[in-house]
């Protein structure tokens, strides 16, 4: 039986995932869509005859067995609260909403709701989770993005726009640094995780370098992502990561941690 999916947020990621679900059509069907901009909802609804364009997040959650959030911090927390209340499942793309809202994850565990946080635009999450079992000493993330993706004009040289904790990075760059939130949740928390953000004058890719040190040794990863053609703040890999999660939910064989 196909799982009905509610989609909250019909921008690049929401639309891409809707196209994927409509194309694959094996395990999921789009039951409901919601976006504050109705034209976006209409665009996604066209991919799935029978999908309802809803007027609220609450209605969307009520109609979907699995809810995909691809909107913003406020929507993510609202989806989580509704999913927890109804003991449903949610795939959350705006992971930054959980920094300062970690109690929602605890409430989800107690309620029996299933919450999925895709690896998004970064590699190495499985290694961080494994290293945590032994004990992690430090986690450092260096993110390099095109100046345009950080809302800046043309630059003559690379500029470091931020250095500090992941918690502060998420507060100051909520639409650019979901990666640091995910790394924090997988590892040693947003206060201890260190972040450096660089606006690049030349780089057209979104680059994330992670270094982890601890009792298990040293881990270093590098991910260079092509940005979305519609939204330079979003990496294409983020949408593909969510697709991989949707497949793994239905798969009896789980690869990786």
C-alpha positions as CSV (number, residue, x, y, z in Angstrom):
1,X,0.0,0.0,0.0
2,X,1.4,3.4,-1.0
3,X,2.1,5.9,1.8
4,X,0.3,9.2,1.4
5,X,2.8,12.1,1.5
6,X,2.0,15.7,2.6
7,X,4.5,18.3,1.3
8,X,5.0,21.6,3.2
9,X,6.9,24.0,1.1
10,X,6.8,23.9,-2.7
11,X,10.0,25.6,-3.6
12,X,13.0,23.9,-5.4
13,X,13.3,21.0,-2.9
14,X,9.6,20.4,-2.4
15,X,8.9,20.5,-6.1
16,X,11.9,18.2,-6.9
17,X,10.7,15.6,-4.4
18,X,7.2,15.8,-5.7
19,X,8.5,15.1,-9.2
20,X,10.5,12.2,-7.9
21,X,7.4,10.7,-6.0
22,X,5.2,11.2,-9.1
23,X,7.8,9.6,-11.4
24,X,8.6,6.6,-9.2
25,X,5.0,6.0,-8.0
26,X,5.8,2.7,-6.4
27,X,5.8,3.3,-2.6
28,X,4.4,6.8,-2.2
29,X,1.6,9.1,-3.5
30,X,1.2,12.8,-3.0
31,X,-1.8,13.3,-0.8
32,X,-1.6,17.0,0.1
33,X,0.5,20.1,-0.6
34,X,0.9,23.4,1.1
35,X,2.8,26.6,0.5
36,X,2.2,30.1,1.6
37,X,2.4,31.1,-2.1
38,X,-0.5,29.3,-3.7
39,X,0.9,29.3,-7.2
40,X,3.7,27.0,-5.9
41,X,1.1,24.6,-4.5
42,X,-0.7,24.6,-7.8
43,X,2.6,23.7,-9.6
44,X,3.2,20.7,-7.4
45,X,-0.4,19.6,-7.4
46,X,-0.3,19.3,-11.2
47,X,2.2,16.5,-10.8
48,X,-0.3,14.4,-8.7
49,X,-3.9,14.3,-9.8
50,X,-6.0,13.9,-6.6
51,X,-3.6,15.7,-4.3
52,X,-5.3,18.3,-2.2
53,X,-4.1,21.8,-2.0
54,X,-4.5,22.6,1.7
55,X,-4.9,25.8,3.5
56,X,-2.7,25.0,6.6
57,X,0.1,22.8,7.9
58,X,-2.3,21.2,10.3
59,X,-4.5,20.0,7.4
60,X,-1.5,18.8,5.4
61,X,-0.3,16.7,8.3
62,X,-3.8,15.2,8.9
63,X,-3.8,14.0,5.3
64,X,-0.3,12.6,5.0
65,X,1.1,9.5,6.6
66,X,4.6,11.0,6.0
67,X,5.1,14.8,5.9
68,X,8.0,16.4,4.0
69,X,8.9,19.8,5.3
70,X,10.9,21.9,2.8
71,X,9.9,25.4,3.9
72,X,11.5,27.3,6.8
73,X,12.3,27.2,10.5
74,X,8.8,28.2,11.6
75,X,7.1,25.6,9.4
76,X,9.5,22.9,10.4
77,X,8.7,23.3,14.1
78,X,5.0,23.4,13.4
79,X,5.2,20.3,11.3
80,X,7.1,18.5,14.1
81,X,4.5,19.5,16.7
82,X,1.6,18.3,14.6
83,X,3.4,15.0,13.6
84,X,4.3,14.3,17.3
85,X,0.7,15.0,18.3
86,X,-0.7,12.6,15.7
87,X,2.2,10.1,16.0
88,X,3.0,10.2,12.3
89,X,6.3,10.5,10.3
90,X,8.2,13.6,9.0
91,X,11.2,14.2,6.8
92,X,12.6,17.6,7.9
93,X,14.8,19.5,5.5
94,X,15.2,22.7,7.6
95,X,17.3,21.0,10.2
96,X,18.4,24.3,11.7
97,X,15.0,24.5,13.3
98,X,16.1,21.8,15.7
99,X,18.9,23.8,17.2
100,X,17.3,25.3,20.3
101,X,14.4,23.0,19.7
102,X,16.0,19.7,20.5
103,X,13.2,18.9,22.9
104,X,11.0,18.3,19.9
105,X,13.2,15.3,19.1
106,X,12.8,14.0,22.6
107,X,9.1,14.4,22.4
108,X,9.0,12.6,19.1
109,X,10.9,9.6,20.6
110,X,8.5,9.5,23.6
111,X,5.4,9.7,21.3
112,X,6.6,7.1,18.9
113,X,6.7,9.5,15.9
114,X,9.3,8.8,13.2
115,X,11.5,11.8,12.3
116,X,14.0,11.6,9.4
117,X,16.8,14.1,9.0
118,X,18.6,13.6,5.6
119,X,22.4,14.1,5.3
120,X,21.6,16.9,2.9
121,X,24.5,18.6,1.2
122,X,27.3,17.0,3.2
123,X,29.2,13.7,3.5
124,X,30.5,12.0,6.6
125,X,27.4,12.0,8.9
126,X,27.7,8.2,9.3
127,X,31.3,8.6,10.3
128,X,30.5,11.3,12.9
129,X,27.8,9.1,14.4
130,X,30.3,6.2,14.6
131,X,33.0,8.4,16.1
132,X,30.6,9.7,18.7
133,X,30.3,6.1,20.1
134,X,34.1,6.3,21.0
135,X,34.2,9.9,22.0
136,X,34.7,13.1,19.9
137,X,37.1,15.8,20.8
138,X,36.4,18.4,18.1
139,X,34.3,19.0,15.0
140,X,35.1,21.8,12.6
141,X,33.1,22.7,9.5
142,X,34.4,25.1,6.8
143,X,31.8,26.1,4.3
144,X,32.7,28.0,1.1
145,X,29.9,29.4,-1.0
146,X,29.6,31.6,-4.0
147,X,29.2,35.2,-2.9
148,X,25.7,35.3,-4.5
149,X,24.6,32.3,-2.4
150,X,25.4,34.3,0.7
151,X,23.5,37.4,-0.5
152,X,26.6,39.3,-1.5
153,X,27.6,41.1,-4.6
154,X,30.8,40.4,-6.7
155,X,34.0,40.1,-4.7
156,X,37.6,40.5,-5.8
157,X,38.8,38.0,-3.3
158,X,37.5,35.4,-0.9
159,X,36.1,36.8,2.4
160,X,35.5,35.0,5.7
161,X,32.1,36.2,6.7
162,X,31.8,34.1,9.9
163,X,33.8,32.2,12.5
164,X,32.3,30.8,15.6
165,X,30.0,28.2,17.0
166,X,27.4,26.3,14.9
167,X,24.7,27.7,17.2
168,X,25.6,31.3,16.2
169,X,26.1,30.4,12.5
170,X,22.6,29.0,12.4
171,X,21.2,32.1,14.0
172,X,23.0,34.4,11.6
173,X,22.7,32.3,8.4
174,X,19.4,30.4,8.8
175,X,19.0,29.7,5.0
176,X,22.6,28.8,4.3
177,X,23.9,26.5,7.0
178,X,21.5,23.6,7.7
179,X,24.7,21.5,7.3
180,X,26.1,22.8,10.6
181,X,22.9,21.9,12.4
182,X,22.9,18.3,11.1
183,X,26.6,17.9,12.0
184,X,25.9,19.3,15.5
185,X,23.0,16.9,16.1
186,X,25.0,13.9,14.9
187,X,28.1,14.9,16.9
188,X,28.9,17.1,19.9
189,X,26.2,19.8,19.8
190,X,25.9,23.2,18.3
191,X,27.9,25.1,21.0
192,X,31.0,22.9,20.7
193,X,30.9,22.5,16.9
194,X,33.0,25.2,15.2
195,X,32.0,26.8,11.9
196,X,33.8,29.0,9.4
197,X,31.9,30.5,6.4
198,X,33.7,31.9,3.4
199,X,32.2,33.9,0.6
200,X,34.1,33.0,-2.6
201,X,34.9,35.3,-5.4
202,X,35.5,32.5,-7.9
203,X,34.0,29.2,-6.6
204,X,30.7,28.3,-8.3
205,X,30.2,25.2,-6.1
206,X,29.0,25.0,-2.5
207,X,31.9,23.4,-0.6
208,X,31.8,21.8,2.8
209,X,35.0,20.5,4.6
210,X,34.5,18.6,7.9
211,X,37.3,17.6,10.3
212,X,36.5,15.4,13.3
213,X,39.1,14.3,15.9
214,X,38.5,11.9,18.8
215,X,39.4,8.6,20.3
216,X,38.7,6.7,17.1
217,X,41.2,8.9,15.2
218,X,40.8,11.8,12.7
219,X,38.2,12.0,10.0
220,X,38.2,14.5,7.1
221,X,35.6,14.9,4.4
222,X,35.2,17.3,1.5
223,X,31.9,17.8,-0.5
224,X,31.7,20.0,-3.5
225,X,28.1,20.5,-4.5
226,X,26.5,22.0,-7.6
227,X,23.9,24.7,-6.4
228,X,20.3,24.5,-7.4
229,X,19.7,26.4,-10.7
230,X,16.6,28.0,-9.0
231,X,18.1,28.8,-5.6
232,X,21.9,29.2,-5.2
233,X,21.5,28.9,-1.5
234,X,20.5,25.2,-1.9
235,X,22.7,22.4,-3.1
236,X,21.3,19.8,-5.5
237,X,22.6,17.0,-3.3
238,X,20.2,18.1,-0.5
239,X,17.2,17.0,-2.7
240,X,18.9,13.8,-3.7
241,X,19.7,13.0,-0.1
242,X,16.0,13.3,0.7
243,X,15.2,10.9,-2.1
244,X,17.6,8.4,-0.7
245,X,15.9,8.6,2.7
246,X,12.5,8.0,1.1
247,X,13.9,4.8,-0.6
248,X,15.6,3.6,2.6
249,X,12.4,3.9,4.6
250,X,10.8,1.3,2.4
251,X,13.9,-0.9,2.0
252,X,14.5,-3.9,4.2
253,X,18.3,-3.6,3.7
254,X,20.0,-0.6,5.4
255,X,23.5,0.3,4.3
256,X,25.7,2.5,6.5
257,X,25.1,3.7,10.1
